[in-house]
Structure formats: C-alpha cells, structure tokens
Amino acid sequence: MTVAEARDWALPALQARSQEKRDRLVNAGLRLIEDVPYARLTVSEIAREAGYGVGTFYRRFPDRQHFLFALQELANREFLLRLETEVPEPATPAETVSAVVTLLVDDRRRRRGLATASLREATMTGGA
C-alpha cells in the first residue's frame, strides 16, 4: 500500500516524483517511530532515513503534527483493509468481535511506536 491515502495530511504532490518523496518520507517515519519515541524523532532523522534533506520534508508536510496524522491515517487504512480481508464472513457476532479484537491487538503490537505516539499526542493536545 502506498501513502496516497494519507494525502489529506500532506501538501499536494501532483507529480509522480513528489508522490514518491512523500511515500518514502512516510515509510521512513513508520520504520523510525518503532525504534525512536516520536517526541525525540527529528525531521532531519526522518528526512535522512528517506534519503532527502529537511527541505523536502517541509515541501511535503507543513509540520510534524501533520506528518504524524499521515502516519496514523495510513496505519488505520491498512488496518481497515486487514479487517475486510481477514474477518470471516458470514460469522456470528461473537466470531466477528473476536476476530476484530485479535486483529486490533496484533496491529497495536506491530505498530507499538505509532500507537504510543498517537496516545501521547492526543493527551498533549486534548484529542484535537
């Protein structure tokens, strides 16, 4: 999956090269956030991991908060895709709930750094 779905949080990327830069930045962020707490993760580290300079980051994202929103949106869309493909149909309500909870726990374990950053950001900003 590309980060095209997370485009609402990024600045417009109309050309393929701009879209690729945005995608590389987001994918770099998703990798880094699992090892480095988001509060300590710098724009320069994200840009360097993606193979770009800081200016490229700011041409794609207005700030770190929008970048985090893009990470969250991409992870949420990936989770929804997993729900669509991995929750059995037809199923009883109990089977559906069990499958959804299992996938949710697995997803949060896999994206522990992003889940932690999201909770901290929501706490600091009052959920806004």
C-alpha positions in Angstrom: 0.0 0.0 0.0 1.3 3.5 -0.8 0.7 6.6 1.3 -1.6 8.1 -1.4 -4.5 7.5 1.0 -2.7 9.7 3.6 -2.5 12.6 1.3 -5.0 14.8 3.2 -2.3 15.5 5.8 0.4 16.2 3.3 0.9 19.1 1.0 -0.2 18.5 -2.6 2.0 16.1 -4.6 0.9 16.1 -8.1 3.9 14.7 -9.9 5.0 11.1 -9.5 8.4 12.2 -8.2 6.7 14.3 -5.5 4.4 11.4 -4.6 7.4 9.1 -4.3 9.1 11.5 -2.0 6.1 11.8 0.2 5.8 8.0 0.3 9.4 7.5 1.2 9.2 10.0 4.0 6.1 8.4 5.5 7.6 4.9 5.2 10.8 6.1 6.8 8.7 7.6 9.6 6.8 4.4 10.1 10.1 2.5 10.4 11.8 5.0 12.7 8.8 5.5 15.1 9.1 1.9 16.1 12.6 2.4 17.5 12.7 6.1 18.4 10.0 7.8 20.5 8.2 10.3 18.3 8.9 13.1 20.7 12.6 12.6 20.2 12.4 11.8 16.5 13.6 14.8 14.5 12.6 15.9 11.0 16.2 15.6 9.9 16.3 12.0 11.0 13.1 11.2 9.1 14.4 13.0 6.0 17.8 11.3 6.2 16.2 7.9 6.6 14.2 8.6 3.4 17.3 9.8 1.6 16.3 13.5 1.5 17.0 16.8 3.1 14.9 18.6 5.7 13.5 21.0 3.0 12.0 18.0 1.2 10.1 17.1 4.4 8.7 20.6 4.7 7.7 20.6 1.0 5.5 17.6 1.6 4.3 18.2 5.2 3.6 21.6 6.9 4.8 20.3 10.3 5.5 17.3 12.4 1.8 17.1 13.6 0.5 16.7 10.0 3.2 14.1 9.4 2.0 12.1 12.5 -1.6 12.4 11.2 -0.4 10.9 7.8 1.3 8.0 9.6 -1.9 7.4 11.6 -4.1 7.6 8.6 -2.0 5.1 6.6 -1.9 2.7 9.6 -5.7 3.0 10.0 -6.3 2.3 6.3 -4.0 -0.7 6.4 -5.9 -2.0 9.5 -9.3 -1.5 7.8 -8.0 -3.4 4.8 -7.0 -6.2 7.1 -10.4 -6.2 8.6 -12.0 -6.5 5.2 -9.8 -9.4 4.1 -9.3 -11.3 7.4 -12.6 -11.2 9.3 -14.6 -14.2 8.2 -18.0 -13.9 6.6 -20.5 -15.0 7.4 -19.8 -15.1 11.1 -21.7 -14.8 14.3 -21.4 -11.5 16.1 -19.2 -13.2 18.7 -16.9 -14.6 16.0 -16.7 -11.1 14.4 -15.9 -9.4 17.6 -13.3 -12.0 18.5 -11.6 -11.6 15.0 -11.7 -7.8 15.2 -10.2 -7.7 18.7 -7.5 -10.2 17.7 -6.6 -8.1 14.7 -6.6 -4.9 16.7 -4.3 -6.3 19.3 -1.9 -7.6 16.6 -2.0 -4.3 14.9 -1.2 -2.3 18.0 1.7 -4.7 18.8 3.0 -4.3 15.3 2.7 -0.5 15.4 3.5 0.0 19.1 5.6 3.1 18.5 2.9 4.7 16.4 0.2 3.8 19.0 2.3 5.3 21.8 2.9 8.5 19.8 -0.7 8.8 18.9 -1.8 8.4 22.5 0.8 10.9 23.7 -0.2 13.4 21.1 -3.9 13.1 21.9 -3.1 13.6 25.6 -1.0 16.6 25.0 -3.4 18.3 22.5 -6.6 17.3 24.3 -7.5 14.9 21.4 -7.6 17.7 18.8 
